[in-house]
C-alpha cells in the first residue's frame, strides 16, 4: 500500500477541532460510534481556544487587574505603577492555551477518537481526502462539518495585508504599539482595543456605523462607552476608512470623520470588521451541500445539510458565531445521528462582551420587542444601591429586563457591569423554562450580590421593588 493512499472507515467523521468539532467528536464517541476528527492544527480547540476567546479573555483579565490596582487608591490602598513584561505576559497567555488544548486532546484520546492533522477535502458525499497525513482518505457514514470562520479583511488596495493585524496577530502579543488604530467597533475590536489601551497603547477606534457595538441596547452600552472614552484617545463613529500606506516603521492612515479627512500615523492597525465562514476550499461542490448567499451551510433544525450524510454546526451554520452555540449544535447533530428525536430549538443564546464593564444579554432587546410589535414592560435595576456593587466600587452597572405584559413571561435580560457574563445564565434558564416575573421575584437571591438586581428587576414588574427599580 502506498503511504498516503490508505483509506480508513468511520461511523462519524468530524472536520474541524474547535468548540463545536471536538464536542461533536466526544459526544459521538460516547454514543458508541467509531469516530475520527480532522483538524489542521497540531492541537484541538480551534480559533476560540488558540487565537480568540481564551487568549483574549486571559489578557483582558490581566488588564482588569491593573485597572483595579489603579483605582484601589480610592479605597485607601496604593500600588506602584504596573510594569508590563510582554515576554512573561505572552508566556502566561500561551500557557493557558497549552493547558486547555492539552486537556481537550486528552479528552479525545480518552474516548478513542482518532485525530488526524491535515486539510480535509470532500471527494464525494461519503469520502474525504486529507492533505498532511499518512492516511490519505476517510470513508464515513456521517460527517459533521465544523470548519469555523476566519477574520474578514479590507481589500488589498485599501489596506495591504502586510500593513495590518487581524485579531490572531494582535493576540500573539509580540509588542505593545505606542499608537494603535482599531478599524471596527464590534466586540472583538473593543475587547482588543481595551487590552492594548490597558497595556499602554494610545488607541483610536474607527467605526463605520452610527454607534459602537451595533444593535446593543443603548442603556447597556452607556456605561461601557463612558469607560472606553476615558481609556482611549478617540472613538469615531459614522467614520469611513479611506487608505493606508507605509511610513517609516509605521502606517499612515486616512479616514473620514464628519465629512472631513483625517490623516494620522500609527505603529499598528488592527482590522476587526467581522468574520466569514470557512466553507470554501473544502470540496463541498463534490457533495449535495448547498450554501446561502453569505457562504453559510444551509441546515435544518437537526443541523442536517441538504446532503443527508453531512451535518454542519458552529460558525458555518449561521449567526451568531459563538462557541457555546456551536457546542449545543454539536450535541443535537450527534443525537440525530444516534436516532434520537432531537432538534436545535433553544429559546435564546446568551451573548457577552468581555470588556470592563462586561455586557451580557439574552432574548430580545427593547428595540427588537418594539419592532415585533409586542406588548411588553421594561424594568430596570440600577446598581447604585446594590450593596455588593457599592462595596466593590462598581456602581455603574445596570440590570434590565423585558416581560410580556399579558403572560408576564421573561422576554429578555440585559446586564452591564462587573461579571455580567457570569450572571446572564439565570436569564437563559428562566427563558428556557418559560419562567414568569413572579418565579424570579420570589426566588431568594444571595445577599449581598449583584445577582439581587435580577430579582429586583423582576419585582419591578409588579411596581414594588424594594430598592427602587422601576
PAMI-721902 format. One line per field, with one value per residue (C-alpha): residue in three letters; residue number from 0; z, x, y. Coordinates in Angstrom, 3 decimals, padded with zeros to 6 digits, always signed. Each point is the difference from the previous one (the first is absolute). Layout:
// residues N
type: c(Ala, ...)
seq: c(NUM, ...)
Z: c(Z, ...)
X: c(X, ...)
Y: c(Y, ...)
END
This chain:
// residues 470
type: c(Unk, Unk, Unk, Unk, Unk, Unk, Unk, Unk, Unk, Unk, Unk, Unk, Unk, Unk, Unk, Unk, Unk, Unk, Unk, Unk, Unk, Unk, Unk, Unk, Unk, Unk, Unk, Unk, Unk, Unk, Unk, Unk, Unk, Unk, Unk, Unk, Unk, Unk, Unk, Unk, Unk, Unk, Unk, Unk, Unk, Unk, Unk, Unk, Unk, Unk, Unk, Unk, Unk, Unk, Unk, Unk, Unk, Unk, Unk, Unk, Unk, Unk, Unk, Unk, Unk, Unk, Unk, Unk, Unk, Unk, Unk, Unk, Unk, Unk, Unk, Unk, Unk, Unk, Unk, Unk, Unk, Unk, Unk, Unk, Unk, Unk, Unk, Unk, Unk, Unk, Unk, Unk, Unk, Unk, Unk, Unk, Unk, Unk, Unk, Unk, Unk, Unk, Unk, Unk, Unk, Unk, Unk, Unk, Unk, Unk, Unk, Unk, Unk, Unk, Unk, Unk, Unk, Unk, Unk, Unk, Unk, Unk, Unk, Unk, Unk, Unk, Unk, Unk, Unk, Unk, Unk, Unk, Unk, Unk, Unk, Unk, Unk, Unk, Unk, Unk, Unk, Unk, Unk, Unk, Unk, Unk, Unk, Unk, Unk, Unk, Unk, Unk, Unk, Unk, Unk, Unk, Unk, Unk, Unk, Unk, Unk, Unk, Unk, Unk, Unk, Unk, Unk, Unk, Unk, Unk, Unk, Unk, Unk, Unk, Unk, Unk, Unk, Unk, Unk, Unk, Unk, Unk, Unk, Unk, Unk, Unk, Unk, Unk, Unk, Unk, Unk, Unk, Unk, Unk, Unk, Unk, Unk, Unk, Unk, Unk, Unk, Unk, Unk, Unk, Unk, Unk, Unk, Unk, Unk, Unk, Unk, Unk, Unk, Unk, Unk, Unk, Unk, Unk, Unk, Unk, Unk, Unk, Unk, Unk, Unk, Unk, Unk, Unk, Unk, Unk, Unk, Unk, Unk, Unk, Unk, Unk, Unk, Unk, Unk, Unk, Unk, Unk, Unk, Unk, Unk, Unk, Unk, Unk, Unk, Unk, Unk, Unk, Unk, Unk, Unk, Unk, Unk, Unk, Unk, Unk, Unk, Unk, Unk, Unk, Unk, Unk, Unk, Unk, Unk, Unk, Unk, Unk, Unk, Unk, Unk, Unk, Unk, Unk, Unk, Unk, Unk, Unk, Unk, Unk, Unk, Unk, Unk, Unk, Unk, Unk, Unk, Unk, Unk, Unk, Unk, Unk, Unk, Unk, Unk, Unk, Unk, Unk, Unk, Unk, Unk, Unk, Unk, Unk, Unk, Unk, Unk, Unk, Unk, Unk, Unk, Unk, Unk, Unk, Unk, Unk, Unk, Unk, Unk, Unk, Unk, Unk, Unk, Unk, Unk, Unk, Unk, Unk, Unk, Unk, Unk, Unk, Unk, Unk, Unk, Unk, Unk, Unk, Unk, Unk, Unk, Unk, Unk, Unk, Unk, Unk, Unk, Unk, Unk, Unk, Unk, Unk, Unk, Unk, Unk, Unk, Unk, Unk, Unk, Unk, Unk, Unk, Unk, Unk, Unk, Unk, Unk, Unk, Unk, Unk, Unk, Unk, Unk, Unk, Unk, Unk, Unk, Unk, Unk, Unk, Unk, Unk, Unk, Unk, Unk, Unk, Unk, Unk, Unk, Unk, Unk, Unk, Unk, Unk, Unk, Unk, Unk, Unk, Unk, Unk, Unk, Unk, Unk, Unk, Unk, Unk, Unk, Unk, Unk, Unk, Unk, Unk, Unk, Unk, Unk, Unk, Unk, Unk, Unk, Unk, Unk, Unk, Unk, Unk, Unk, Unk, Unk, Unk, Unk, Unk, Unk, Unk, Unk, Unk, Unk, Unk, Unk, Unk, Unk, Unk, Unk, Unk, Unk, Unk, Unk, Unk, Unk, Unk, Unk, Unk, Unk, Unk, Unk, Unk, Unk, Unk, Unk, Unk, Unk, Unk, Unk, Unk, Unk, Unk, Unk, Unk)
seq: c(0, 1, 2, 3, 4, 5, 6, 7, 8, 9, 10, 11, 12, 13, 14, 15, 16, 17, 18, 19, 20, 21, 22, 23, 24, 25, 26, 27, 28, 29, 30, 31, 32, 33, 34, 35, 36, 37, 38, 39, 40, 41, 42, 43, 44, 45, 46, 47, 48, 49, 50, 51, 52, 53, 54, 55, 56, 57, 58, 59, 60, 61, 62, 63, 64, 65, 66, 67, 68, 69, 70, 71, 72, 73, 74, 75, 76, 77, 78, 79, 80, 81, 82, 83, 84, 85, 86, 87, 88, 89, 90, 91, 92, 93, 94, 95, 96, 97, 98, 99, 100, 101, 102, 103, 104, 105, 106, 107, 108, 109, 110, 111, 112, 113, 114, 115, 116, 117, 118, 119, 120, 121, 122, 123, 124, 125, 126, 127, 128, 129, 130, 131, 132, 133, 134, 135, 136, 137, 138, 139, 140, 141, 142, 143, 144, 145, 146, 147, 148, 149, 150, 151, 152, 153, 154, 155, 156, 157, 158, 159, 160, 161, 162, 163, 164, 165, 166, 167, 168, 169, 170, 171, 172, 173, 174, 175, 176, 177, 178, 179, 180, 181, 182, 183, 184, 185, 186, 187, 188, 189, 190, 191, 192, 193, 194, 195, 196, 197, 198, 199, 200, 201, 202, 203, 204, 205, 206, 207, 208, 209, 210, 211, 212, 213, 214, 215, 216, 217, 218, 219, 220, 221, 222, 223, 224, 225, 226, 227, 228, 229, 230, 231, 232, 233, 234, 235, 236, 237, 238, 239, 240, 241, 242, 243, 244, 245, 246, 247, 248, 249, 250, 251, 252, 253, 254, 255, 256, 257, 258, 259, 260, 261, 262, 263, 264, 265, 266, 267, 268, 269, 270, 271, 272, 273, 274, 275, 276, 277, 278, 279, 280, 281, 282, 283, 284, 285, 286, 287, 288, 289, 290, 291, 292, 293, 294, 295, 296, 297, 298, 299, 300, 301, 302, 303, 304, 305, 306, 307, 308, 309, 310, 311, 312, 313, 314, 315, 316, 317, 318, 319, 320, 321, 322, 323, 324, 325, 326, 327, 328, 329, 330, 331, 332, 333, 334, 335, 336, 337, 338, 339, 340, 341, 342, 343, 344, 345, 346, 347, 348, 349, 350, 351, 352, 353, 354, 355, 356, 357, 358, 359, 360, 361, 362, 363, 364, 365, 366, 367, 368, 369, 370, 371, 372, 373, 374, 375, 376, 377, 378, 379, 380, 381, 382, 383, 384, 385, 386, 387, 388, 389, 390, 391, 392, 393, 394, 395, 396, 397, 398, 399, 400, 401, 402, 403, 404, 405, 406, 407, 408, 409, 410, 411, 412, 413, 414, 415, 416, 417, 418, 419, 420, 421, 422, 423, 424, 425, 426, 427, 428, 429, 430, 431, 432, 433, 434, 435, 436, 437, 438, 439, 440, 441, 442, 443, 444, 445, 446, 447, 448, 449, 450, 451, 452, 453, 454, 455, 456, 457, 458, 459, 460, 461, 462, 463, 464, 465, 466, 467, 468, 469)
Z: c(+000.000, -000.977, +002.985, -000.173, -001.981, +002.910, +000.531, +003.438, +000.829, +002.894, +001.096, +000.731, -001.453, +001.476, -002.038, +002.219, +003.569, +001.460, +002.790, -002.220, -001.628, +003.042, +001.925, -002.950, -000.136, +003.736, -000.025, -003.014, +001.669, +003.211, -002.082, -001.152, -003.486, -001.499, -000.271, -001.660, +000.003, -002.592, +001.108, -001.765, +003.235, +002.117, +002.957, +000.192, +001.281, -003.156, -000.374, +003.277, +002.119, -001.957, -001.304, +001.122, +003.063, +002.444, -000.651, -000.246, +003.333, +001.558, -001.028, +000.959, +003.478, +000.339, -001.075, +002.403, +002.887, -000.990, -000.171, +003.412, +001.480, -001.336, +001.457, +003.367, +001.061, +000.542, +002.662, +001.722, -001.627, -002.290, -002.334, -002.043, -003.687, -001.723, -002.185, -002.916, -000.998, -003.449, -000.228, +003.297, -000.889, -003.311, +001.714, +002.525, -002.777, -001.983, +003.132, +000.431, -003.625, +000.344, +003.193, -001.468, -003.411, +001.634, +002.085, -003.090, -001.720, +003.087, -000.077, -003.644, +000.665, +003.004, -002.227, -002.626, -002.593, -002.871, -000.548, -003.465, -000.652, -003.458, -002.413, -000.945, -003.464, -001.017, -002.969, +000.323, +002.530, +001.791, -000.574, +000.865, -000.850, +002.606, -000.924, +002.663, +001.437, -000.926, -000.103, -003.405, +000.133, +002.474, -000.870, +002.305, +000.675, +001.439, -000.038, +002.340, -001.641, +002.527, -001.877, +001.743, -001.353, -000.697, +000.338, -002.822, -001.288, -001.952, -003.737, -000.739, -001.978, +003.061, +002.652, -001.007, +002.229, +001.002, +001.524, +002.438, +002.718, +000.297, +003.430, -000.076, -000.724, +002.858, +002.417, -000.688, +002.361, -001.646, +000.741, +001.510, -002.665, +001.138, -002.335, -001.123, -002.428, +000.325, -003.046, +001.191, +003.162, +000.556, +003.046, -001.241, -000.932, +003.307, +002.102, -001.680, -000.015, +003.753, +000.476, -001.802, +001.585, +003.383, -000.935, -000.995, -003.650, -001.219, -001.662, -002.658, -001.161, -003.381, -000.509, -003.185, +001.729, +002.137, +003.239, +001.405, +000.742, -002.628, +001.265, +003.677, +002.283, +000.600, +003.733, +000.186, -002.306, +001.940, +002.948, -002.324, -002.421, +002.915, +001.184, -003.482, -000.657, +003.064, -001.033, -003.689, -001.873, -002.312, -001.136, -003.389, -001.155, -003.408, -001.233, -003.103, -000.501, -003.279, -000.456, +001.562, -000.989, +001.682, +001.634, +001.680, +002.514, +000.196, -002.147, -001.145, -000.017, -001.351, +001.144, -000.267, +003.093, -000.254, -003.688, +000.541, -000.748, +002.824, -000.532, +002.832, +000.326, +002.142, +001.060, -000.695, -001.513, +001.256, -002.369, +001.743, -002.418, +000.457, -001.001, -002.936, -000.027, -001.113, -002.579, -002.976, -001.030, +001.573, -003.005, +000.919, -003.709, -000.108, +002.400, +000.057, +002.662, -000.851, +001.236, +000.673, -001.872, +002.982, -000.168, +002.951, -000.282, -000.284, +002.914, +001.539, +003.704, +000.285, -001.319, -003.132, -003.250, -003.370, -000.259, +002.309, +001.107, +000.919, +002.985, +000.642, +003.336, +001.442, -001.965, -003.391, +000.927, +000.361, +002.509, +002.784, -000.212, +003.626, +001.501, +002.358, -002.874, -001.875, +003.018, +000.277, -003.738, +000.242, +002.553, -002.103, -003.113, +001.870, +001.572, -003.453, -001.379, +002.965, -000.964, +002.829, -000.540, +000.351, -001.575, +000.654, +001.662, +002.653, +000.949, +000.273, -000.297, +002.521, -001.308, +002.009, -000.715, +002.340, +000.254, +003.371, +000.856, -001.568, -001.973, -000.254, -001.372, -001.015, -001.690, -001.496, +000.350, +000.529, -003.636, -001.276, +002.121, -001.450, -003.538, +000.622, +001.224, +003.356, +003.034, +002.588, +003.121, +000.681, +003.504, +001.140, +003.113, +000.183, +002.033, +001.847, +003.080, -000.207, +003.043, -001.878, -002.785, +002.502, +001.976, -003.188, -001.236, -003.125, +000.073, -003.742, -000.640, -001.120, -000.216, -002.486, -000.665, -002.467, +000.839, -002.012, +001.549, -000.378, +000.961, +002.037, -001.631, -000.323, -003.479, +000.593, +002.519, -000.436, +002.477, -000.053, +002.857, +001.691, -000.754, -002.074, -002.065, +003.088, +000.889, -003.334, +000.377, +002.392, -002.790, -002.493, +002.378, +000.727, -003.693, -000.795, +002.837, -000.951, +003.322, +000.900, +001.998, +003.273, -000.331, +000.050, +002.493, +002.700, -000.560, +002.768, -001.361, +002.167, +001.874, -000.587, -003.683, -003.289, -000.850, +002.301, -002.727, -002.147, +002.767, +000.463, -003.726, +000.142, +003.055, -001.931, -002.374, +002.823, +000.925, +003.396, -000.243, +003.463, -001.062, -002.643, -003.325, -002.231)
X: c(+000.000, +001.401, +000.432, -002.617, -002.467, -001.382, -003.776, -001.561, -003.692, -001.878, -003.598, +000.366, +002.604, +000.346, +001.822, +001.301, +001.251, -001.486, -002.603, -002.687, +002.256, +001.650, -003.292, -001.611, +002.836, -000.139, -003.810, +000.115, +002.571, -002.059, -002.989, +001.968, +000.999, +003.441, +001.073, +002.777, +000.798, +002.031, +001.599, +002.584, +001.742, +002.271, -002.356, -003.808, -001.961, -000.452, +000.232, -001.876, +002.632, +003.174, -000.497, -003.373, -002.214, +002.478, +003.128, -002.026, -001.741, +003.350, +001.421, -003.176, +000.249, +003.572, -001.051, -002.963, +002.359, +002.170, -003.077, -001.215, +003.437, -000.076, -003.425, +000.803, +001.327, -003.617, -000.224, +003.190, +002.341, +002.756, +002.137, +003.013, -000.663, -000.137, +002.886, -000.821, +002.357, -001.354, +002.009, -001.357, -003.504, +000.214, +001.372, -002.849, -002.571, +001.601, +000.082, -003.742, -000.536, +002.339, -001.671, -003.497, +000.902, +001.927, -003.088, -002.205, +002.470, -000.060, -003.808, +000.075, +002.665, -001.917, -003.042, +002.181, -000.775, +002.498, +001.732, +001.288, +001.960, -000.553, -002.370, -003.115, -001.542, -003.212, +000.332, -003.636, -002.831, +001.686, +003.717, +002.617, +003.657, +002.452, +003.031, +002.687, -000.539, +001.167, -003.633, -001.057, -003.770, -002.784, -003.313, -002.866, -003.640, -000.642, +002.066, -000.302, +001.500, +001.388, +002.631, -000.702, +000.681, +002.799, +000.432, -001.168, +002.642, -000.238, +000.800, +003.731, -000.244, -001.491, +002.270, +002.753, +000.078, +003.636, -000.926, -002.628, -000.897, -003.015, -001.128, +002.319, +002.986, -000.941, -000.346, +003.531, +001.011, +003.359, +000.056, -002.001, -000.212, +000.176, -002.855, -002.647, -002.870, -002.916, -002.258, -003.356, -001.961, -001.417, +000.662, +003.305, +001.425, -001.053, +001.282, +003.406, +000.004, -000.573, +002.800, +002.535, -001.250, +000.468, +003.536, +000.884, -000.940, -001.648, -003.086, -002.244, -003.153, -001.634, -003.502, -002.059, -003.385, -001.652, +001.010, +002.355, -001.318, -002.711, -003.361, +000.925, -002.664, +000.957, -000.653, +002.570, +002.472, +000.097, +002.244, +002.364, +000.322, +000.709, +002.839, +001.456, +000.055, +002.180, +002.354, +000.394, +001.244, -003.028, -003.033, -001.267, -003.416, -001.643, +003.588, +001.451, +003.502, +001.452, +003.616, +003.303, +003.647, +003.243, +001.797, +003.313, -000.594, -003.693, -003.106, -001.545, -003.794, -002.690, -003.611, -003.009, -001.755, -002.955, +000.708, +003.614, +003.100, +002.431, +003.482, +002.042, +002.959, -000.356, +002.432, -002.585, -003.477, -002.387, -002.803, -003.073, -002.915, -001.635, +000.555, -000.880, -000.757, +002.648, -002.115, +002.275, +002.954, -001.380, -001.629, -003.637, -000.739, +000.601, -002.913, -003.663, +000.621, -001.524, +001.217, -001.808, +000.962, +002.220, +001.865, -001.649, -001.085, -003.756, -001.159, -003.308, -000.848, +001.806, +003.180, -000.198, +001.114, -001.644, +002.253, -001.548, +003.389, +001.483, -000.823, +001.320, +000.453, +001.530, +001.089, -000.629, -003.631, -000.910, -000.040, +000.664, +003.577, +000.380, +001.831, -002.813, -002.476, +002.338, +000.244, -003.764, -000.358, +002.662, -002.047, -003.149, +001.743, +001.363, -003.392, -001.586, +002.641, -000.711, -003.679, -001.270, -002.875, +002.247, +000.029, +001.535, -002.929, +001.609, -001.954, +002.995, +003.768, +001.919, +002.522, +002.779, +002.412, +002.938, +001.092, +000.070, -002.792, -001.318, -003.242, -002.217, -003.451, -002.415, -003.375, -001.433, +001.320, -002.463, +000.305, -000.537, -003.136, -001.298, +000.781, -002.033, -002.938, -000.097, -001.897, +002.763, +001.294, +003.573, +001.435, +003.382, +002.056, +002.945, +002.967, +000.353, -001.773, +001.230, +002.089, +002.430, +000.539, +000.544, +002.500, +001.965, -000.183, -001.795, -003.305, -000.031, -001.899, -003.588, -002.319, -002.847, -002.834, -002.871, -003.256, -003.102, -002.760, -002.662, +001.831, +002.787, +002.483, +003.612, +000.736, +003.541, +002.687, +002.893, +002.765, +002.924, +002.462, +002.718, -000.321, -003.167, +000.997, -000.158, -003.457, -001.776, -000.609, -002.883, -001.832, +000.765, -001.365, -003.070, -000.792, +000.629, -002.356, -002.669, +000.352, -002.247, +000.896, -001.272, +002.205, +003.082, -001.340, -000.744, +003.234, +002.457, +003.098, +003.129, +000.768, +002.149, +000.381, -000.512, -002.323, -002.552, -000.578, -001.580, -002.472, -000.741, -000.510, -002.573, -001.675, -000.237, -002.402, -002.537, +001.108, +001.402, +003.766, +001.367, +003.130, -001.501, -000.047, -002.706)
Y: c(+000.000, +003.392, +002.300, +002.735, -002.114, -002.010, +000.284, -000.415, -000.196, +001.615, +000.311, +003.719, +002.340, +003.479, +002.640, +002.792, -000.167, +003.168, +000.203, -001.511, -002.580, -001.500, -000.075, -001.810, -002.534, -000.712, -000.265, -002.353, -002.230, -000.024, -001.106, -003.030, +001.129, -000.630, +003.634, +001.984, +003.697, +001.907, +003.256, +002.149, +001.009, -002.145, +000.362, +000.245, +002.970, +002.019, +003.759, +000.434, -001.708, +000.758, +003.532, +001.328, -000.342, -001.509, +002.099, +003.211, -000.677, -000.891, +003.365, +001.867, -001.494, +001.261, +003.493, -000.102, -000.762, +002.962, +002.242, -001.137, +000.640, +003.554, +000.688, -001.582, +003.409, +001.038, -002.711, +001.090, -002.522, +001.248, -002.118, +000.977, +000.559, -003.418, -001.093, -002.266, -002.779, -000.848, -003.223, -001.326, +001.126, -001.830, -003.104, +000.046, +000.337, -002.819, -002.133, +000.368, -001.047, -002.983, -001.204, +000.131, -001.428, -002.840, -000.692, -000.181, -002.325, -002.243, -000.099, -001.091, -002.614, -001.312, -000.545, -001.710, +002.659, -000.242, +003.358, +000.885, +003.173, +001.398, +001.696, -001.964, +000.220, -001.753, -002.333, -001.080, -000.106, -002.888, +000.464, +002.620, +000.385, +001.300, +002.054, -000.144, -003.469, -003.489, -001.077, +001.199, -000.517, -000.511, -001.592, +000.917, -000.811, +003.459, +003.173, +002.988, +003.051, +002.505, +001.987, +003.306, +003.463, +002.430, +003.737, +002.230, +002.373, +003.223, -000.106, -000.034, +003.237, +001.708, -001.515, -002.454, -003.087, +000.541, +003.371, -001.261, -002.477, -002.221, -001.222, -003.013, +002.256, +002.329, -002.915, -001.224, +002.813, +000.539, +003.729, +002.833, +002.709, +003.607, +000.978, -002.507, +000.526, -002.411, -000.226, -001.313, +000.717, -003.467, -002.139, -001.453, +003.395, +001.545, -002.888, +000.102, +003.787, -000.026, -002.558, +002.159, +003.223, -001.641, -001.027, +003.553, +000.451, +003.182, -001.496, +001.527, -001.817, +000.609, -001.434, +000.434, -000.363, +002.724, -001.699, -002.598, -003.493, +000.337, -001.235, +000.119, +001.466, +003.685, -000.338, -002.782, +001.721, +003.280, -001.062, -001.866, +002.910, +002.351, -002.264, -000.474, +003.734, +000.437, -002.796, +000.784, +003.020, +000.112, -001.988, +001.152, -001.255, +000.505, +000.097, -001.590, -001.337, +001.269, -001.057, -000.966, -000.041, -000.896, +002.909, -000.728, -002.766, +000.853, +000.314, +003.272, -000.357, +002.279, -000.190, +002.259, +001.369, +002.401, +000.462, +001.013, -002.062, -000.672, -001.399, -001.467, -002.300, -003.113, -002.701, -002.685, -000.328, -002.683, -000.999, -001.380, +000.202, -003.384, -003.613, -002.239, -003.737, -002.498, -001.784, +000.583, -002.143, -003.172, -001.676, +000.548, +000.255, -003.766, -000.556, +001.006, +002.649, +003.378, +003.379, +003.261, +003.153, +000.894, -003.299, -001.751, -003.623, -000.381, -002.168, -001.054, -000.095, -003.335, +001.652, -002.165, +001.580, -000.567, -003.062, -002.607, -001.379, +003.375, +002.199, +003.513, +001.764, +003.141, +003.048, -001.605, -000.710, +003.681, +002.830, +000.565, -001.201, -001.052, -002.975, -000.973, -000.070, -002.369, -002.299, -000.289, -000.632, -002.725, -001.920, +000.354, -001.356, -003.018, -000.735, +000.071, -002.366, -002.277, -000.070, +002.138, +002.510, +003.045, +003.434, +003.398, +001.738, +002.170, +003.099, +002.309, +000.212, +002.111, +002.520, +001.611, +002.824, -000.588, +003.600, +001.754, +000.521, -003.197, +000.044, -003.081, -000.621, -002.737, +000.047, +003.182, +003.520, +002.831, +001.101, -003.550, -000.317, +003.290, -001.140, -003.169, +002.084, -001.801, +001.265, -000.017, +001.700, +001.081, -000.071, +001.263, -000.540, +002.433, -001.196, +003.322, -001.386, -003.573, -000.886, -002.206, +002.543, +002.836, -002.085, -000.714, +003.580, -001.237, +001.864, +000.774, -003.219, -000.505, -002.998, +000.293, -002.439, -000.291, -001.778, -000.809, +002.123, -002.667, -003.185, +001.662, -002.378, +001.120, +001.352, +001.170, +000.843, +002.405, +000.751, +002.407, -000.093, -002.022, -003.731, +000.475, -003.037, -002.184, +001.309, -000.392, -003.738, +000.657, +001.790, -002.773, -002.638, +002.116, +000.341, -003.662, -001.018, +002.546, +001.798, +002.930, +003.090, -001.437, -003.102, +002.209, +002.543, -002.606, -001.943, +000.884, +001.700, -000.007, +003.205, +001.913, -000.809, +001.791, -002.901, +001.632, +002.570, -002.740, -000.784, +003.690, +000.559, -002.816, +001.551, +003.262, -001.749, +000.377, +003.516, -000.958, -000.350, +000.738, +001.820, +002.216, -001.881, +001.368)
END
